[in-house]
Amino acid sequence: MTEHQAFTWQVPVDHPAFAGHFPGRPIVPGVVLLDRAMVCAETWLGRRVGGWQVGNAKFLSPVGPGETLVFTLGSTTGAGVSFSVHAGERLVASGNLTPSP
């Protein structure tokens, strides 16, 4: 595992979350960004994790259909993983994930 790892994800324009979030101005729900961060963390760790604890999650800027996001992961104390999500230069979200015991 490297010290930092970046993963790119283009938000599908037809993502099912857009149906109800929000009609007329689709926005990626925070839970979708968290889920993608967890998928990236498992890829980075090289293993599946049974569950995650989320700490300090902040959602700073809305994300729309088709945007390209870069998830940057790093190590925290213990087994934790920090993440930040950018759309270009814009910080979209950040937080920490810890594998559940």
DRENDO-1510 file (C-alpha; in Angstrom, 1 decimal, always signed):
<recs>
REC; n; res; u; v; w
REC; 1; MET; +0.0; +0.0; +0.0 .
REC; 2; THR; +1.4; +3.4; -1.0 .
REC; 3; GLU; +1.3; +6.4; +1.3 .
REC; 4; HIS; -1.4; +8.1; -0.9 .
REC; 5; GLN; -3.5; +6.8; -3.7 .
REC; 6; ALA; -5.9; +8.6; -6.1 .
REC; 7; PHE; -8.9; +7.2; -7.9 .
REC; 8; THR; -10.9; +8.8; -10.6 .
REC; 9; TRP; -14.7; +8.3; -11.0 .
REC; 10; GLN; -17.0; +9.9; -13.5 .
REC; 11; VAL; -20.5; +10.3; -12.1 .
REC; 12; PRO; -22.8; +8.4; -14.4 .
REC; 13; VAL; -25.4; +10.8; -15.9 .
REC; 14; ASP; -28.1; +8.1; -15.3 .
REC; 15; HIS; -27.1; +7.2; -11.7 .
REC; 16; PRO; -30.3; +6.0; -9.9 .
REC; 17; ALA; -29.8; +8.4; -7.1 .
REC; 18; PHE; -30.6; +11.3; -9.3 .
REC; 19; ALA; -34.3; +10.2; -9.7 .
REC; 20; GLY; -35.2; +11.6; -6.3 .
REC; 21; HIS; -32.2; +13.8; -5.5 .
REC; 22; PHE; -33.4; +16.4; -6.7 .
REC; 23; PRO; -35.8; +16.6; -9.6 .
REC; 24; GLY; -34.9; +19.5; -11.9 .
REC; 25; ARG; -31.4; +19.9; -10.3 .
REC; 26; PRO; -29.8; +16.5; -9.8 .
REC; 27; ILE; -27.1; +16.4; -7.1 .
REC; 28; VAL; -25.1; +13.4; -6.0 .
REC; 29; PRO; -26.1; +12.5; -2.4 .
REC; 30; GLY; -23.4; +12.4; +0.2 .
REC; 31; VAL; -24.0; +8.7; +0.8 .
REC; 32; VAL; -23.1; +8.0; -2.8 .
REC; 33; LEU; -19.8; +9.9; -2.3 .
REC; 34; LEU; -19.1; +7.9; +1.0 .
REC; 35; ASP; -19.9; +4.6; -0.7 .
REC; 36; ARG; -17.5; +5.4; -3.5 .
REC; 37; ALA; -14.8; +6.5; -1.0 .
REC; 38; MET; -15.3; +3.1; +0.8 .
REC; 39; VAL; -14.9; +1.2; -2.5 .
REC; 40; CYS; -11.7; +3.1; -3.3 .
REC; 41; ALA; -10.4; +2.4; +0.3 .
REC; 42; GLU; -11.0; -1.3; -0.1 .
REC; 43; THR; -9.2; -1.2; -3.5 .
REC; 44; TRP; -6.3; +0.7; -1.9 .
REC; 45; LEU; -6.1; -1.7; +1.1 .
REC; 46; GLY; -6.4; -4.7; -1.2 .
REC; 47; ARG; -9.2; -6.3; +0.8 .
REC; 48; ARG; -12.9; -6.2; +1.5 .
REC; 49; VAL; -13.9; -4.6; +4.8 .
REC; 50; GLY; -17.0; -5.9; +6.6 .
REC; 51; GLY; -18.1; -2.4; +7.5 .
REC; 52; TRP; -16.8; +1.1; +8.0 .
REC; 53; GLN; -17.1; +3.8; +10.6 .
REC; 54; VAL; -17.3; +7.3; +9.2 .
REC; 55; GLY; -15.7; +10.2; +11.0 .
REC; 56; ASN; -15.5; +13.9; +10.2 .
REC; 57; ALA; -17.3; +13.6; +6.9 .
REC; 58; LYS; -17.9; +17.0; +5.3 .
REC; 59; PHE; -19.7; +17.8; +2.1 .
REC; 60; LEU; -18.6; +21.1; +0.8 .
REC; 61; SER; -19.8; +21.5; -2.8 .
REC; 62; PRO; -22.6; +19.9; -4.8 .
REC; 63; VAL; -21.7; +17.4; -7.5 .
REC; 64; GLY; -23.8; +16.9; -10.6 .
REC; 65; PRO; -24.2; +14.3; -13.3 .
REC; 66; GLY; -21.2; +13.6; -15.5 .
REC; 67; GLU; -18.7; +15.4; -13.3 .
REC; 68; THR; -15.2; +13.7; -12.9 .
REC; 69; LEU; -14.2; +13.3; -9.3 .
REC; 70; VAL; -10.8; +12.4; -7.9 .
REC; 71; PHE; -10.8; +10.6; -4.6 .
REC; 72; THR; -7.4; +10.9; -2.8 .
REC; 73; LEU; -6.8; +8.5; +0.1 .
REC; 74; GLY; -4.2; +8.5; +2.8 .
REC; 75; SER; -3.3; +6.7; +6.0 .
REC; 76; THR; -4.4; +8.0; +9.4 .
REC; 77; THR; -3.4; +6.8; +12.8 .
REC; 78; GLY; -4.3; +3.1; +13.3 .
REC; 79; ALA; -6.0; +1.4; +10.4 .
REC; 80; GLY; -7.9; +4.6; +9.4 .
REC; 81; VAL; -8.1; +6.1; +5.9 .
REC; 82; SER; -8.5; +9.8; +5.2 .
REC; 83; PHE; -10.2; +10.8; +1.9 .
REC; 84; SER; -10.7; +14.0; +0.0 .
REC; 85; VAL; -12.8; +14.4; -3.1 .
REC; 86; HIS; -12.1; +17.0; -5.8 .
REC; 87; ALA; -13.9; +18.0; -9.0 .
REC; 88; GLY; -11.1; +19.8; -10.7 .
REC; 89; GLU; -9.7; +22.3; -8.2 .
REC; 90; ARG; -13.0; +22.3; -6.2 .
REC; 91; LEU; -13.0; +20.4; -2.9 .
REC; 92; VAL; -16.2; +18.5; -2.8 .
REC; 93; ALA; -15.9; +16.3; +0.3 .
REC; 94; SER; -13.5; +15.0; +2.9 .
REC; 95; GLY; -13.4; +12.8; +5.9 .
REC; 96; ASN; -12.0; +9.7; +7.6 .
REC; 97; LEU; -13.0; +6.0; +7.4 .
REC; 98; THR; -12.1; +3.3; +9.9 .
REC; 99; PRO; -12.7; -0.4; +9.3 .
REC; 100; SER; -15.2; -1.7; +11.9 .
REC; 101; PRO; -13.8; -4.2; +14.3 .
</recs>
